[in-house]
Amino acid sequence: MQGSILLCPLLVQLLRPIEPGFMTLNFLPGQPNNTQQSTCQGTWQNHTILAYCSGNNLIVLTNKFTRLQTIYLPSDCVAVDINSFNGHIAVAVSNHVHVYKPLHQVMKNPKWVYCTKIYHDDSRVNTLKWGYKDELVLGSDYLSFWKIKDEFGEFKSHLLWTKRQPKPVYTCTISEDSQLIASMGKYDNNVKVWQRISIGGDQDIFDLSLLPHPQPVSTLRWKKNSDLCTREQGSHVLYSLCADGKLRIWTSYELDNKKTVQRWGALELDKTKGQRFCLILDSWIVQQLLSKKPSTNQFENYLGELKPDIVLFSNGTGDLDIYALENLSHDPPKLMGKKKLLSTSLSPPTFVCDPKFLCFAEPQLYDEEPDNISIVVHDLNGVIRHSLIKLSKLFDPTQRKIGALEHKLTGHNKSIQSLVRSSDGEAVLALTRFSENCVWVPQSLGKGVILRKKN
């Protein structure tokens, strides 16, 4: 398998003696590609799914990351997204997008098969996102909007709208109901918000608004809402993180029969603490976990009553400041309230040591476990860390360290040709097809042993 290392008992024995009864099976599927959207986490049919791009492979992990599927692609892939409605996975490969569907809609062990392919023009597809049901937005030299239709068992892509951009689209994201698309080019100071003003027929029409920022924007994200909360229906909230160290919150609402996008508030990262990273927990995740357990402290009582969204700011060592944003989901909107709840820290294995660039996949509930939030952190240096954070510990002021590292996904970017064991059995040298040679040493996790890249 290209770029992957299998940790079976035989290989672990080469590294160090096996303990009695030791029968672990771990897998390093391959090094993730260093693009912003090469890692994705989603939930479908109560399965928590992780998909990521490694060289010209698509790696899919399910069943609490114990079941792995590798899909081979014609060239390196740069972006992937999971459709939580039907389980479809879209992956960008050069100037095409390949779409894979679950073999069956109900499966104990999910497996994906080829579905269809999308082609718009010869420019590289840099980014993609699923919208409502079968709708998909792509970013290349064009911003294009598609619908995947099932025509008597044969899936076909239909172009609903397209617009050439002044520069290649670096990031695009779409609201859950496909009514708004946000896009930007690399190092852009302006975010473009495209509002869908017609639905029906074979063509759609979008209206453009510009959201100005003083410096380049690094991240865009639409807030996800709960189907169970009536006050969230029709509301659209966009987060944008800018190089000036501010997280801006924008809301879209209807005024005089016209949709308006307006800045609704901001949170500033604390530069004195070296804060550079941001993770957002939508209210629906917190509320779903709270509904499964009784409240244990004042913070959980507050979360249950006001239902705020949660923002986590972090520095390079994993120290966290936790904020609550109130009134974001009301339609018509109310003035946003912000409140600092507490400070805590991530346990060292959970977080990357002094990282330069991090990307966070969408947080998810972890296979219906009652108290765990699944967090995936992609270090663009070539490692994915999957950790679980207990809600009860996240909002417990007595907890100094939170988070437990469950899986560490890495490997090589291209095919491994051979493995060479060190004389003392404490390391392995992996030799690849393109002369990328690395030394690997054992690292213990709570559920076994994996390999850590030494150089």
N, C-alpha and C positions, 0 to 999 in steps of 0.2 A: 504494500500500500504506500502510496507516494507520501513521503515526508513524515510518516508516522512511526512510532516506536511502541511495540506491544510489551507490557510488563507482565509476563507470565511467571509462575514460580521458577522456571528454569533460569530466566534472565535475572530475577532477583537473587537467585542462588549464586550467580556469578559475581554479584555485588557484595553479598554478605550471607552468612549461613541462615537458612530458613529455620524459624522457631517451630516447635512442635505444633502441628495442626494448622500451620500457616498456609492458607490456600487462596490468597488474594489474586485478583485479576484486574490490573489497571491498564489504562491505555492513554498514550499521548497521541492524539489524532493528527497533529500537524500544527505548524506555526501559523497563527492568523495573519492575514494580509494587513498591511499598515494603512488601511483606508478608514475613513470615519464611519462608514456604514457597513463594514465587513462582518459585524457581529449583531445578532438579533435574538431577542428572547420573546416568546409569546405563549399564549394558552389556548388550546383547542381541545374540546371534548374532555375537559378536566386534566389534560396532559400539559405539563410545563415543558416547552420545547425550546432548545437552543440550536440555532443554525449559524454557522460562520464559514467564511471563505478562507481557504488555505491553498495557496498556489492555484492550480486549476481544478481543485476539489471543493465540493460543497459538503461540509460535515454537519450531520443532523443527529442530535442527542435527545433521547426521550426516556421515559420510565425512570425518573430520578437520575438521569444521566448514565444509566446502566446499559441502555440499548443504543447502539451506534450504527448509522448508515452513512456510507461515503458515496457521493454521486460525482462521477468523473465528467469534466467539462472540456470543451475543445481548447480553451485558453484560460488565463488567470481571470478570476472573478473579483469584483470590487465592491458590490453592494448586494444585500439580501434582506428580505422582509417576509414575515409570516402573517398570513391572513387568519385572524382568530375566528372568523365566521365559518369558513369551510375548510381550513387547514391547508390551503394552497400556499406554496412557497415560490416567490419570484426571486431570481438571481440575475444580476447584470454581468454579462460576459461580452467584452468588447462593445460592438454596436448592436448587440442583440440582448433580449431578456428571455431567459428560459423559465417556464412555469411548470412546477411539479405539483401533483395532487395526491392525496392519500389514496392508497389502493382500495380501501373501504372506509366508509364514514364512521364505522364503529369497529375499533380494533384494540385488543389488549396490547399488542406490540405493533405500533404504527410503522408503516412503510410507505415511501413516496415513489411515484412513478412519473415518467414524462407526460406532460399534458399538452402544451403548445409553446410556440415561440413568437416573440414580438419583434418586429423590425420597423424602424421609422426612417432613419437616414444613416449615412456612413459615419457620423460622429459617435464618439464613445459615450455610453450611458454611465454617468457618474453616480447617480442616486435614484432611488425609487421608493415608493410607499403605497401600501394598500389603503384604500378608502372604504366606503360603504359596500359591503358584500363583495361583488366581483369587479369593483372599479379600482384603477391603478394609475398613479401619476409617475411619469418618468422625467428625468432631467439629463439632457445632453446639450448640444448646441441649441436644442429646442426644449421647451417645456410642453409635454404632451400628456393627454388624459385619455385613458382607454377603458374599455369594458370587455371582460372575458365572458363570452356567452357559450352556454352548453346547447349545441344544436343537435339534438337526437344522439347524445353520447359523444359527439365530436366537439372539442373546445376550439373556438376561434376568437381572435382578438379583433375588436372594432375600435377605430379611432374616433373619439367624440370631439376632441378639440386639440389644437396645436398652435404654438406661437414661437417664432424664432426669437432668441434672446441676444442682447448685445455682446455677451460673453458667456462661455459655457456655464450651465447650472451646476453649482457645487453641492448645494443642499436643497432639498425640497421636502415638504411634509404636508399632510392633508388632514383635515378634521374628520372625525369619525363618521359624520353624515355626508362627507364629500361636498360640502357647501363652500368650503374655503380652502385654498391652497396657499402656502407660504413658500417662497423660494428666494435664493440669493446666489450670486457668484462668489468666487473665492476672493476674500479680502474686501467684500462689499460693505459700505457703510449704510446702505439702504436695504430694507427687506421689502419684497414685493408680496402683497396679499391679493390674490385673485378670488373674487367673489362670484360664485355661480348664480347667474340671473335667469337662466332658462334651462328647463329639463324636459326632455321628450324628443322624439324623433331620433335622427341619426347624428345630430350636431348639437353641441352646447355652446353657450356664450358666457364669457367671464368678464367682469369689470375689475379694473386695476386700482389699487391704492398703494401708496408708498409710506413706509414707516421709517423715518430718519433716525440714525444713530450717529454719535460723534466720532466713533472709531469703528474698525471692522467688527462684524458680528461673527461669533464662533459657533453658536448653537441655536437651533430653533426647535420648538416642541409645542404641539397642541395639547391642552389638558384633556384627559379622557374622563368621561362622565359615567355615572351609574344609571342603568336603565330603571332602577328602582326608585330614583329620586325625581319627583315631578318638577321640582324647582330648577333642575339642571337641564331640562329639555329645552332646546333652542338656544342655549348659551354656548359661546365659543370664547375660549381664553387661550392666548398665545404667549409663550415665554420666549424671550430672546436674551442670550448672554453675550455681552459685548466686551471688547478688549479694555474698556475703561473700568472694568471691575464691577459693573452693575447688572443685575438681573432685572429686566424690564417686563412688566406684565401688561398685555394689551387685551382689550375685550371688544367683541363685536356684538352689536345690538341693533335693533330696528328703531328708527326714529323717522316719523313722517313717511312711513311706508318705504323707507330706504335703509339698507344696512350700513351702519357706520362702524369703523374701527378706530378705537381711541386708546391712548395710553392711560392705564388705570392705576399705575403705581410702580414702585421699584424697590429693590433691596440691594444694598451695597455690600460687597465682600470686604472683610476687614483686612486691609493691607498690612497693618501692624502685626497681624498673626500669620501673614503669608498665605491667606486664603486664595485659592485659584480654581477650585473645582466645585461643581454644583450638582446635586441629585434631588429630584422632585418626586414626592410620593403623593399621588392624587388621593383625594378624600375617599374615593370608593374602596381603595385597598384597605385603608385604615378602618373604615366602617365595617367592611366585611369581616375583618379579623376581630373587631370589638364585639360583633354580634355573636361570636362563638365562645366568648368568655366573659366572666364578670369583671367590671372595672376594679382595679386594685390600688389606684392612687388618684390624686387630684388632676394629674395631666390626662389620664384616660377618661375621667368624668368630663373634663373640658372638651376633649375630642369628640365624645359621644353627643354632647349637647350642641356645640356650634359647628361641628363637621368641617373644620378647616382643612386646607391643603398644607402639606408639610414640605419645607425646603431645608436641605442639609448643605451647609457650606463646609468645605474641608481645605486644609493646607496640605503640604507635601508629606507630612508625617501621620496623617489620619486623624488629627484633632478636629472635632465636629462642633459647629454651632447649629442648633435646631430652631427653626422659625416656623410659625403658623401664619397662614394667610387666610383671612376671614372674608366671607361674602363674595367670593369669586364666582359662585355658580348660580347667582340669582339672575332671573330674567323677568322684568327689567333689572339692570344691575344696581347694586348698592355700593356705597363707598367702601373701598378695600381697607380692611384693618390688618395690621401686622404686629406680631408679638414674638419676642424671643422666649422660648420655652426653657431650654437648658443647654449645657455643653457636656460633651462626652468624647470618647475616642474609640476608634476602631482597633481591634486587636492586630498586632503586627503582621501575622500571616495573611490577614484579610486584605490589607491595603498594600499598594506598591510603595517601595521605599524611594522617596524623593523623585517622583515621576515627572517627565516633561509634558507628555500628552496622554490624556485619559479619555476614553469614551465609555459611557454608561448605557447598557442596553435597557430597554423598558422594564422597570421592576414588575414582578409578578408574585401572585400567591404560589406557594410551592406544593403542587399536587394535593391541594386541599388540606395540608397540615394546619392545625388550628392556630398557630401563633407565629409562623415563619414567613418572612418576606424574602424572596429569591432575588439576589443582587448579582449582576454580572458586570465586571469591570474589565475593559479591554485596554491594556497597556500597549500603545502602538509600537513598543520595542519588541513585541512578539509573544505576549503571554495573556491569556484570559484567566481571570480568577472568578470562580463561582462561590459565593458565600451566602449563608443564611443569617438573617438578623431577626431576633425575636422581638415582637412588638412590645412585650412586657418589659424587656430590658432596655429597648430604645428610649422609652419614656420613664425609666427608673433613675432618679438622680443619684442613687447610691452605687450604680454600676459605673465603674471607671473604664472598663474595656468591653466592647460589644462586638458581636459578629464571630462566626465560625467558618473557616475556610473548608469547603466541601470538596471542590475539584479545582485542579490547576491544569489548564489545557494549553499545550505548546507542542513543540517538535521541530521538524525541519520544514522548509518551504518547498523542497524538491526531493526526489527519490533518494532513499538511503541505499547505499551499495554494500556497506559492510559495517560490522561492529567489532571493536578491539577492546578486550578487557585489560585493565591495569594489572600489574603483578600482584598487588595486595588485594585485589578484588573489590576495591572501594570506588572504582570509577569505570566508565565505558567511553571510548572514543567512537563517535559515529562519523562515517565518511559518506558524503553524498555525491550525486552525479555531477554537480557543478562545483566541486572542490570546496564546499562549505563544511568544514570539519569542526565538531564541537565535542567538548568533554561534558559528560553527564554524571552527576553524583546523586545518591539516594536522598530523598526528603520524606519524612514521616508526616502523614495526615491522620485525622481521626479514624479514617476507614481504610488504612493500609499505607503503602509506600508508593511514591511516584519518583520520577527523576527530575532533577533541577539542573538547568544549564549553567555550567561553571564558567564558560567563556564564550 
